[in-house]
Amino acid sequence: MKNNVFLKVSASIALILIALLPVKLNADNPIVQTNYTADPAPMVHNGTVYLYTTHDEDKTVRNFFTMNDWKCYSSTDMVNWTDHGTILSFKDFSWSRGDAWAGQCVYRNGKYYFYVPINQKDGGNAIGVAVSDSPTGPFKDAIGAPLLVGYGYIDPTVFIDDNGQAYLYWGNPNLWHVKLNEDMISYNQESGIIKEELKNENFGYRSKKIDNRTASYEEGPWLFKRNAKYYMLYPAGGVPEHFAYSTSTSPTGPWIYGDTIMHVIKEGGAFTNHPGYIEFKGKSYLFYHNGALPGGGGFKRSVCIEPFKFNADGSIPLISPTKEGVIESASYLNPYKRVEAETIAWEEGIEIAQDKKTGVYVTDIHNGDYIKVRSVYFMKGSKTFEACVASSTQGGSIEIHIDSPSGTLLGTCKVKSTGGDSIWTVQSCKVNKMAGIHDIYFVFKGGEGNLFNFNWWTFKTK
């Protein structure tokens, strides 16, 4: 998905902005610009955030959601996100005909279980479960059949309580839940499928009377626990959707309506939304989607993040969507190890490709495109920059700037032809010494057409 939204500002104006409005330079929402992504489902595991998303295709078919697979991104700092590509497709379920909608992944007993809604070949909604040995896949159908089948069986959220009992909630226009068995691929038949009674006092007042619905709950539930209280976030109110939440002292209710936590996004919004929540390194983050990327909208959405703080009584405040997103990095990026080129805070122009041999890499690089990597910690100084690249043309160059695309130039890495777009070599250049924490911009220069592919990079101290 090509985009060219970078606002080129003259040097003098940029200096004024830096002095007066520094946060405006950190406009990093939406967090992924190479694909349209929606329905964020973050998972914290072993010090890393894994973000699972749906994928709105660039071409919308029949003016409806056109979604064929799921993506995964990861971060250890909440500002740079590494693209792990497509991890699961509806085609991986032999019984499915399409519609790869909002799912959620959870870890248990050395396995990763991904619960996803898809439509069956003979029609009708269903929820399947895929399993993997890795959080970044590949995932495969765990049982060869749907886990749950029924009208409105979409948008599952999965939660494992402190006592080990796992729960699955889902549904539009209704809300259902089951207790999952310990194997995570079946549910407790004795307790069965429970349908919530949607009342105003439980899930808010619905001002738009549609299809005889009562409460404000719409779809996309997200269940989590904090300080012995259970929270249910959900899109609410009809279309266009806002966010609301309810709480309980039990994972199965009864639920008590809380309040609105995000209003309908009017500028750059989409008529749907989907919440995700994590606590990471002592801070709380709300995930959602909008339609703010070029060409975006209701069927071409993009994931965003807002940090927030709970009120002292445990209630959730009203959270405003912003272009800045996460201003303060949760940690700093180490430039002295191998860093995947697809680790990105913001980009202009490039695309992401994936194959079985190489994995995920940056491609479709043209003159003037760039990648921004935030909060890079140069604590040792550096003498050399190395990049793993491939090119069937005369290549081009990677200019390494700090703090802006036209900031101080650390060095220029000339990329020579490697003899093919999939023939990878490591090419290097000398760089000026740099200390402290800086944003790095890899600005690509060259002639016409695709310049080269870019797999990974690192700085060397020798």
N, C-alpha and C positions, 0 to 999 in steps of 0.2 A: 504494500500500500504506500505509494509515493506520496509525500507531502512536502510542501514548501511554505511553512508558516513562520519561519524565523524572521523576526522584525529587525532589519538592518538599521542600526542607529549610528550616526556620525560619532567620531571620537569625542568631540566636545560635549555632545548631549549625553553620551554614555558616562562620562566623568561626573556630570551633574547627577545622573541617576544613581551612580554608585555612592555618591556622598549623601544624597537625600533619601533615596528609596531602595536600599540594598536588597530587600526581600523581593522586589519585583523582578530581579534578575534570576531568581530561583523559581521560575514558573515551570514546575515539573509535574503538574497534573495535565493530562492523563499520564500515567507512569509508563505506558507502552505506546510507542508511536509507529511501530513497524507492522502491527496488525490491529484490526478492530477486536477488542476483547471485552467480555461482559461477565456478569454473574460471578464476582470474585469470591473465592473460597480459600482463605489463608490458613495454613497449618504451621505451627512452630514445632520444630523437632531438632534436637541436638544443636541448639544455638543458631539455627537457620530458619528463615521464613520461606516456606514453599507456597506459592500462590497458584492455585488451579483456576483456570478461566474457561469460559466458553469462547467460541471464535465466530464472529459474524463475518461471513465471506464478503469480499470486495464487491461482488455482483449479487444483488438481491433478486431472487426469483419469485415471481407472482406476488410481489409487494408483501412479502411475509418473511419471518425469520428464516434465514438461510444459514444453517449451522450444521457442520459435518463432523467436527472433531473438538478435542479439548487440548489446551496448551498448559504448560507449566513454566513458571518463572521462580527464581530464588534470590534471596538477599540476606546479607548479614548486617546491613546498615540502614535499611528502609529507604534508601535513596537510589542505589544502583541495583538494577535487576538483571540477572543472567537468564537469557532465553534458553530453555531446554527443548524448545520445539513442540511438535505434536506428540503427545504421549498416549493418546487413545482416540479411536474413531468409532463412529456408529457401525462401521463395517466389521469391527472386531467382534461384534455380537451377531452371530449367524441368524438370529431371529428378528433382527431390527431392519427397518427400512429407512431410518433417518431421524432427523431432529435431535441433535446432540445439545440438550439444554442443560440448565444449571445443576451442578453436582457438588459433592464435597468429599474430601479424602480424610482418613484417619489412620493412625498407626496403632497396631496391636500385635504383640507376640511375634515380632520380627517381620511382619507383613504390613503392607499398605493397602487399605481397602477404599475403593473409590466408588461412591454410590451416584448413579447418573440416571436421569430420565431420558428415555428414548421411545419412539413409537414402533410398534410391532409390524411385521410384514403384512399381517392380516388386519391391521388397523387397531387403534386403541392405545392409550397411554400405558406405560409400564416403567418400572424402576429396576435397573440392572445393577450388578455389583461386579467390579473388576478388581483384580489383585495384582500386586507386584512385589518384588523383593527390594525395590528401590523407590524412593519418593518421586523420582523423575522418570519412572517407567523403564521399559515398556510395560503397560498393563494388559491383562488378558481377562476375558470373561471367566468368572470364578465358578459358575454353576451351569453354564450352557443354556440358561433359560431365565426368564424374568424372576426377580425376587418378589415383586408385587405388581399386580395388574388391576387397573381400575380407571374410571373416568376422572380426570383431574389429578392423576397420580404423577406430579411433577415436583421439581425443586426440593429434593431431600436434604435434610441437615442431620448430621450424625454427631452423637455426643456420648462419651464414656464417663460415667460418674466415678466418684472416689472409691466406691465399693466394687467397681469393676463392671457394673451393669451398663450395657450400652443401649441407647435409644435412637430411634429414627423417626423424625417428624417430616411431613411433606404435605403438599396439597394446594390446589386452587380449583374451585372457590372454597372448598372446605379444608379443614386442618385435621390430619390424622396422625397417630403415632403407634409404634409397636416397640416391644422390648426385643432387642436382638439377642440371639444366643451367643455364647462365648466364641463360637466359630466365625461369627460376623457375617455369615453367608446364609443364615436362616433366622427365623424369628420364633418367639415363644407362642406356640399355637394355643396354649391354655388361656393366656390373657388375651390373645388375638389382636385384631386391629381396632383401635379405639378412635372414635370420631369425637372431636372436641365440640362442645356446645358454644357456638359463637354468639356471645352476648355483649352488649355495650360495656358492661362493667368489667368484662374480661379482655376485650380486644377493641374497645373504643367505639364511638358513635359514627355510623356511616351517614354522611350527609347526602351522598349520591345513591339513590335507591335504584339498584340494578339487579335484575334477576331475583328479586325477593330476598336479597342478602340483607342481613341485619348489621352485624358488627363491621368495623372498619378493616379488619384483616383481609388481605387480598391474596398473597402468595409468598414464595421465597422465604420461609422461616429460617432463622439462625439461632440455635440454642447454645448457651454457655452458662458457666457457673462462676460466681465471684463472691467471696466472703459469705459462703453458705446461702447465697441467694441465686436463684435461677432466673435467667433473662431470656426472653424470646424477642428477637428483633424481626421485623417484617415490613415489606411494602404494604401500604394501607390506603384506604380512602377511595378506591376506584382509579381510573386512568384520567389524567396522569397521576402517578403514584408518589406519595411521600413516605418517609420512614416513621414508624412508631414502635413502641415496645411494651411488653407486659412482663410481670415478674411473678414468682411463686416461691414457696418454701419447699417445693417438691418438683422433680423433673417431669412429673405428669400432671401438674396443676393441683388445685384450681388456680387459674391465672387471674391476676389483677392488672387492669390497664394502667400503664404509666403515663405516657405523653408522646407527642410528636418529637422526634429527635432530628429530623431534617425535612425541611419543606420541599415541595415540588421545585425542581431545578428549572427555572424559566429560561435562562440564557445558556444555550449550549447543552440543554438537557435532553433526555429521552423520555418517552411516555411510560417506560418501565423503570424499575430500579431493583437492586438486589444487595442486601447488606452482608458484610462479613466483619468479624471482630476478632482481634487478638490482643493479648498483653505481651509485649516483647521488651526485654531489658528494662522492666519497670515502668513502661509507658503503654498507654492504651491507644489503639488505632481503629478507626472505622473505615472499612472499604466499601466502595459503591461504584456505580458506573454512570457515565453521562454520554452525550453525543457531541463532544466539543472538538474532536479532531476534524480536519478538513474532509468534507464529504460525509461527516457523521450525522447521526440522527437516531430515530427509533429502531432501525434495523442495522445500524452501524455504530455500535457503542464502544466505550473505552473506560477502562478501570482507573479509579482515582483513590486516594487515601487522605484522610484527615486525622491528625493526632488530636486527642482530647483528654480531659480530666473528668472523672466522675465527681458529682457533687458529694459533699460530706456525708449526706444521708444515703448514699448509694444510688441515687437517681441519676439519670443520664441527661446532660444539658442539651439545649438546642445547638446543633452543630451546623455551621455554614459551609457550603462547598466553596473551595477556593482554587485559584490557578496555581498558587504556590505549593500546596500540599504539605509534604514533610520538609520543614525548614532545617531542623537540627538532625544531623546524622546520628544513628544509634551507635556507630563505631566508625573507624577510619579504614580505608582501603590500603592494603599493602602492595606497593608497586614492584616489590622485589621478588614476587612469586609469579608464576604464570597466571595471567588474567585473561579470561576468554574475551575475545573481541566483542561478543554479543552481550557483555556486561555493560549496561547503558543506563544513564540517568535521563538523557535526552538525546535525540538524534534528528538530523535533517537529511532526508534524501535516500538513505541507505535502505537495504532490505535484508531479511534473514533467510538463509537457505539451510537445508538439512539433508544429509544422505547417510547411509549405513556405515560407510567407511570413515568419513571425517566427523560426522556428528553435525552439530550446529555451527554455522559460521556466518560472517557478514559478507554480503554480495551486493551487486547492483550499485557499485560505488562510482560516482561521477564527480567531475571537477566541481569543487565548492561544497560538496557534502561534508558533514562532520558528525562526530560522536562526542558527547560530553560524559565524562566520568567524574563524579563528585567526591569530595573529601578524601583526596589521595594524600597519604602521609609520607613525605620524604624525610625520613629521620636519619638516614645514613649518607645522604648525598648520592649522586649517580654519575657515571661516566659514559655509559652506553645504553642505547635503546635497541631492543630486538623485537622483530615482528615476524610471525609466521604468515606468509602470503603465497598466493598463486596467481599467475597471470599468463594469458596466451597472447597478450598485446605487448606494447612497449612499457606497460605499467604506468607509473606515475610517481607520486610521492606522498608521504605522510608528514605533515607539519605538526609539531607538538607544541601547543600553546598552553599557557596557564591562565585561568580565571576568566577568559573570554575567547571567542574564536579569533580575535585579533590581538590577544594579549601577548605578553613576553614570549618570544620564541625560544624554546629549549633546544631544538634541533630539527633537522629535516632528514627523514629516512627515505632515500631513493629506492623505489621498488622497480626492479628489473624483471624482464620477462623470465618466467620459470619454464616455459615450454608448454604450458597448458593450465586451464582454469582449475584443475584438480591435482596439479603437480605442486606440492607444497615445499617451500624452502624457507629457511630462517635468514632474514636480511637485517642488517644493523646499521647504526650510525652513532657518532659521538654526540653527546648532549652536554649542555651547560649544567653546572651544579645547581641544585635547588634544595632548599630546606623548608620545613614547615608543612602546613596543610593547605592544599590548593585543589581547585577543580582543574582537570586536564581536558583539553579539547584536541582531538585528532582531526585535523582539517585536511581533506584529501584534495590534491591538485594533480592536474594532468590535461591531456587532450580530450578529444571527443569520445563519446561512448563509454562503455564499462571499462574501468581502469584495471582493477584486480580484485581478488577475494582476500579476506582478512580473517585469520583463525584465532590467533592469540598474540599477546604482547607481554613484555616484561622490561624492567630497568635493571641494569647491572652496575655494581659498584666498582668493578675492575675493568 
